[in-house]
Amino acid sequence: MTALGIQQQDNSAERAVSQAIGVGRILWGATTAIASKQVYNALGIAYPGSDLGVWIKAFGVRDIVLGAAALHPDSTVRRATLRAGIAMDLVDAVVVADAARRGLPRKAAMIGVALAGGTAAFAAFGPTLVRALRNQ
């Protein structure tokens, strides 16, 4: 296979992962931005009163923007978005784990760490996994 063929295959696997993460981020972001009270309730967290869930809505908008960037046609933008998302998701996982130590309900902590950590792992290792599966 030529270097060009390898690069095309790499871009294809990276694009597939980027698309999956982009769609997932947009769906999760829209859910948390639009139905923040229901998300809080599903996680077993009391919905905040005076701020009306502004923080979860802001995180939802952040995920919508990152999701849209992950779907960008330029591979440089997608790659930068995947890397930024990995860093952001790892920070989110650490923050959620710390919040659990401070009293965040176990269900919410487990879901938060699983979503953030799982997305970071998929972004980091997904392209390699996709390439391996395609080569079988």
C-alpha positions, 0 to 999 in steps of 0.5 A, spaced: 500 500 500 502 506 498 503 512 503 497 515 500 493 509 501 495 509 508 493 516 509 487 515 506 485 509 510 487 513 516 483 519 515 477 514 513 478 511 520 479 517 524 473 520 520 468 515 522 470 515 529 470 523 529 463 522 526 460 518 531 463 522 537 460 528 533 453 526 532 453 523 540 456 530 542 450 533 539 445 529 541 447 529 548 449 536 548 442 538 545 439 533 551 442 537 556 441 544 553 434 543 552 431 538 557 436 539 563 431 538 568 430 531 566 437 529 565 438 532 573 432 527 575 434 521 571 441 522 574 438 522 581 440 529 582 436 535 585 435 540 580 438 547 582 433 552 583 435 559 582 440 558 576 435 554 572 440 549 570 444 554 567 451 550 568 448 543 565 445 548 559 452 551 558 455 544 558 450 542 553 452 548 548 459 546 549 458 539 546 454 541 541 459 546 538 464 540 539 460 535 536 459 540 530 467 541 529 468 533 529 463 533 523 467 538 519 470 536 512 477 538 514 481 533 517 485 538 521 479 541 524 477 534 526 483 532 529 484 538 533 477 537 535 478 530 537 484 532 541 481 537 545 475 533 546 480 528 549 483 533 554 476 536 556 473 529 557 479 527 561 478 533 565 470 532 566 472 525 568 476 528 574 471 533 576 466 528 576 470 523 580 471 529 585 464 531 585 462 524 587 467 524 593 464 530 595 457 527 595 454 527 588 450 521 587 453 514 585 449 513 579 450 520 576 458 519 578 458 513 574 454 515 568 459 521 568 465 518 568 463 512 564 461 518 558 467 522 559 472 517 560 469 512 554 468 518 549 476 520 551 478 513 550 474 512 543 477 518 541 484 516 542 483 509 540 477 508 536 481 510 529 486 504 531 480 499 532 476 501 526 482 500 522 484 493 525 476 491 524 477 493 517 483 489 516 480 483 518 
